[in-house]
Amino acid sequence: MDKVDIVVIGAGAVGLAIGAAIADKDKDMYILEKEEVYGQGTSSRNSEVIHAGIYYPKGSLKAELCVKANPMIYGICEKNKVPYKNCGKLIVANGESEVKQLEGIIKHATDCGARDLEMIDKGRVHELEPKVKADAAIISPTTGILDAHGLMDHFHREARRKAGTDPVVLDTEVTGIKQIKDSYIVEMISGGEPFQIESSIVINSAGLYSDRIAAMAGIDIDEAGYRIHWCKGEYFSLTGKPPAQMLIYPPPPQDAASLGIHSVPDLTGRLRFGPNAFYVDEINYAVESEKEPFWRDVVRYFPTVKLEDLHPDMSGIRSKLQGPGDPVRDFVIKHEEDRSLPGFINLVGIESPGLTSSPAIAEMVAEMVKEYLN
Ligand SMILES: Cc1cc2nc3c(=O)[nH]c(=O)nc-3n(C[C@H](O)[C@H](O)[C@H](O)COP(=O)(O)OP(=O)(O)OC[C@H]3O[C@@H](n4cnc5c(N)ncnc54)[C@H](O)[C@@H]3O)c2cc1C
C-alpha cells in the first residue's frame, strides 16, 4: 500500500488552493478527485464574484477570510494572468425601508472590515449606471468578477510546481476512511479499481459531499452539526446589450439563504440574473423554475428588461450547513484533534464566499498542517 504524508479529498477551488499552499518537494501529497476533470463541482457553477465581505456575521470565518482574501485574489489574478475585472458593485435600494436597510448594511460591513464602501444618492447611481432604478445605493469598488477555471488552473500549476510532480489524481472517489494508530487508510475507487493509501494527514475538501467524508472518518455529523443541506441556485441569461457594467444587487432578502436575484456580468460581457435559492434532495443542474418571478425581481432595479429576453442558463448547488428556516451558519474549518482524529482536517459548509476566500482558507489550513507536523 502507498504511504503518503497528505491526502486532500476534492479538487475544487478550495482543495486546489490548499494543495497549492501546502505542496512541497519533501512531502508526498495526493489531491483525490472523483470526476475526470477537476473543478466540475460548485466551483464551476457559481456567480464568479470576487466578494468584498459585506454580509457575513462579524467575527465569522466567512467575514474574516473573505475580507482577507479579496486583495489576495486580485493579486493572484494580476500576477498570474487569471482573467478578472474589478467592475465594482452597487447594492440598490428602492423605497424608504430598503434605504434604511442599506444604512444597516454599510455600518455592519464596515465594522467587519469591508473596504471603501460608500452610500451614494439617486443622481450618482444614474451617472454610474443610467439604466438602473434606485433611490440610493451602496457602492463597493473592491467587488469584481473572475474566471473561476483560470483561478483553479493557477492553483493546480502552483501545486504541481511546488510538489515537483502533479498531485491531482482524477477519476478517484474516496469511499472509506479507517483510522489506524497515527494515520488513516483512505479507501477509494480509482479508474474503476479499488485502491487504498495510507496517509498521516487527511484534508476533507469534498464540497457537497464533505459531510459524508466526515462521517466516513467516524464523526456523528448530526451531533457535530456537520450535515450539509443542498440548496440550489438557478440563473437566467439576458439576450441583447447588458443594461449595466457593474454588478447590481438588491438588499438581501430576510430568508438569509441567498443574496437576492442580482445581475452578474461575465468576462465575455454576457449578463446573467440569479441565483434563486431552494433546498433540494438530489444533484440535478437543470433550470426548472419559472422565469417570471425572476423577472419581477429584476425589473425592480432594471425596469427596461423584458420578460422575453430572459432564458434559462445554468445552476449551482450550495453546500449549506444552514437548513430551511435555520439561522446563518459559518464555514467549518477544523482540525479534529479533539474528536480523537489527529491529522484529520474538515472543511464543511464552504458555501459563498468560498471561491473568493479560497486563498485565505488555504493559508489557514496550511497553518494547521504546519502546527500538526511540528
Ligand atoms: C449558485 C452559487 C453561487 C455562488 N457564487 C459565489 C460567488 O459569486 N463568489 C464566491 O466567492 N463564492 C460563490 N459561491 C460559492 C463557491 O462556489 C463555493 O464556496 C466554492 O466553489 C466551494 O469550493 P469547494 O472546492 O469547496 O467545492 P467544489 O467545487 O464542489 O469541490 C469539491 C470537489 O470534491 C469532489 N468530491 C466530492 N466527493 C468526493 C469523493 N468522495 N472523492 C473524491 N472527490 C470528491 C467533487 O467532485 C468536487 O470536485 C457560489 C455557490 C453557488 C452554489
The ligand as an ORCA input file, in Angstrom:
! r2SCAN-3c Opt
* xyz 0 1
  C     -25.185     29.408     -7.017
  C     -23.876     29.700     -6.341
  C     -23.288     30.946     -6.471
  C     -22.085     31.223     -5.830
  N     -21.462     32.422     -6.056
  C     -20.255     32.668     -5.494
  C     -19.573     33.866     -5.790
  O     -20.009     34.658     -6.605
  N     -18.406     34.109     -5.149
  C     -17.873     33.244     -4.235
  O     -16.842     33.555     -3.644
  N     -18.466     32.061     -3.976
  C     -19.632     31.743     -4.604
  N     -20.259     30.554     -4.391
  C     -19.609     29.586     -3.502
  C     -18.433     28.871     -4.165
  O     -18.785     28.423     -5.453
  C     -18.009     27.695     -3.277
  O     -17.804     28.150     -1.956
  C     -16.724     27.059     -3.752
  O     -16.751     26.798     -5.135
  C     -16.501     25.774     -2.975
  O     -15.361     25.128     -3.490
  P     -15.012     23.678     -2.993
  O     -13.693     23.350     -3.573
  O     -15.178     23.613     -1.514
  O     -16.194     22.750     -3.564
  P     -16.352     22.061     -5.001
  O     -16.005     22.968     -6.089
  O     -17.703     21.442     -5.027
  O     -15.254     20.937     -4.965
  C     -15.384     19.747     -4.216
  C     -14.778     18.626     -5.036
  O     -14.801     17.435     -4.269
  C     -15.044     16.369     -5.160
  N     -15.521     15.232     -4.361
  C     -16.675     15.134     -3.653
  N     -16.759     13.945     -3.055
  C     -15.631     13.270     -3.351
  C     -15.125     11.969     -3.018
  N     -15.829     11.099     -2.264
  N     -13.899     11.594     -3.503
  C     -13.175     12.444     -4.294
  N     -13.624     13.679     -4.660
  C     -14.809     14.087     -4.181
  C     -16.098     16.932     -6.112
  O     -16.193     16.206     -7.308
  C     -15.589     18.348     -6.295
  O     -14.746     18.482     -7.433
  C     -21.459     30.238     -5.015
  C     -22.054     28.971     -4.903
  C     -23.235     28.695     -5.576
  C     -23.832     27.332     -5.483
*
